[in-house]
Amino acid sequence: MTQNNPTPSRFDGRVVLITGGATGMGFSAAELFLSEGAKVVITGRGEDRLKTAAERLDGGDQLFAAPADVSRPADLDRLLGAVTERFGQLDVVFANAGVGVFKRVQDFTAEDVDLVVDANFKGVFYTVQRALPLLRDGASIVINASWTHHRGLAIGSLYAATKAAAANLAKTLASDLADRRIRVNSISPGYIDTDMFQESVPTPEERAASARQSVQQRVGTPEEVARTVAFLASDAAAFVNGVDLLVDGGVVNAIPA
Ligand SMILES: NC(=O)c1ccc[n+]([C@@H]2O[C@H](COP(=O)([O-])OP(=O)(O)OC[C@H]3O[C@@H](n4cnc5c(N)ncnc54)[C@H](OP(=O)(O)O)[C@@H]3O)[C@@H](O)[C@H]2O)c1
């Protein structure tokens, strides 16, 4: 007689917060963590986007979707208060929310600078800071940076600098939070086919040119990034700390043949 004895999933009983979880890489990460047993919290600014994402994820009691602008500490405190009531703790934070504005340096407005710095730097900083009381000792934080902080990209000055700052936080926070055994790493995705990519690389010709920059001659998928995030969040990465992991099909480190 065979016994029904399912293998435990990697994230059974763990609680994962994903900022920017309604779309793109955040959404794919939410799907993956839910499928591996986690309770998942997704947040973002757009309430309709969150509602649609929650319907698609169909996570029942395992899923909590609520709005917050990560650049506003008061929003995060309100969100995390609700998470405390709902799930009581956090085991993983994927600080993923971000925006891109790509222009020649002379064309940026002060509003552009505030928007990008607020989301990509302050947002990551406040997400981690405000989540700390809820994070259990031994938790894992993954920050979404970008390949653009590894190489110069003409229209990327503002975006890349904020991503360099976000990746730097992974190193310094790995040290700062070591007394609580909290690991902090960042990822640097290459060109990944999401709304942000479609909007910032609008024509088929430009997208083909982006694909050609990878030695794999294609753009990546949000699911491929989600699998990397899950690895860093999992016990398999127990000794991986303070690194920035490229998920870029070789854009930064290899030259297409
Ligand atoms: N796609 C690429 O090629 C690529 C490459 C490298 C790195 N990245 C990074 O990957 C991350 C995810 O982007 P994506 O490509 O998956 O694009 P995306 O679908 O546009 O996702 C960005 C998410 O961030 C949320 N967001 C933006 N500003 C926010 C704020 N202030 N507060 C809360 N949520 C906010 C957005 O939701 P709301 O608008 O509803 O708030 C959206 O869900 C970003 O940090 C991006 O910089 C992307």
The ligand as a Gaussian input file, in Angstrom:
#p B3LYP/6-31G(d) Opt

LIG

0 1
 N       12.562000      44.619000     -16.991000
 C       13.862000      44.770000     -16.995000
 O       14.491000      44.633000     -18.057000
 C       14.604000      45.074000     -15.711000
 C       16.002000      44.876000     -15.699000
 C       16.706000      45.077000     -14.533000
 C       16.035000      45.447000     -13.373000
 N       14.683000      45.643000     -13.394000
 C       14.046000      45.986000     -12.115000
 O       13.140000      44.964000     -11.778000
 C       12.153000      45.463000     -10.878000
 C       10.778000      44.980000     -11.341000
 O       10.478000      45.591000     -12.585000
 P        9.748000      44.815000     -13.773000
 O       10.697000      44.754000     -14.897000
 O        9.121000      43.565000     -13.262000
 O        8.663000      45.906000     -14.229000
 P        7.202000      46.260000     -13.742000
 O        6.249000      45.209000     -14.155000
 O        6.973000      47.664000     -14.197000
 O        7.283000      46.218000     -12.148000
 C        7.573000      47.309000     -11.327000
 C        6.626000      47.224000     -10.135000
 O        7.020000      48.169000      -9.143000
 C        5.855000      48.798000      -8.640000
 N        6.233000      50.116000      -8.139000
 C        6.864000      51.108000      -8.798000
 N        7.047000      52.173000      -8.001000
 C        6.533000      51.830000      -6.788000
 C        6.409000      52.506000      -5.555000
 N        6.883000      53.754000      -5.371000
 N        5.817000      51.856000      -4.518000
 C        5.349000      50.599000      -4.673000
 N        5.432000      49.904000      -5.827000
 C        6.007000      50.526000      -6.878000
 C        4.894000      48.857000      -9.828000
 O        3.534000      48.887000      -9.403000
 P        2.695000      50.258000      -9.290000
 O        3.029000      51.072000     -10.504000
 O        1.278000      49.793000      -9.223000
 O        3.157000      50.897000      -8.026000
 C        5.188000      47.530000     -10.520000
 O        4.352000      46.498000     -10.029000
 C       12.321000      46.980000     -10.879000
 O       13.003000      47.377000      -9.709000
 C       13.196000      47.226000     -12.095000
 O       13.953000      48.399000     -11.965000
 C       13.964000      45.480000     -14.536000

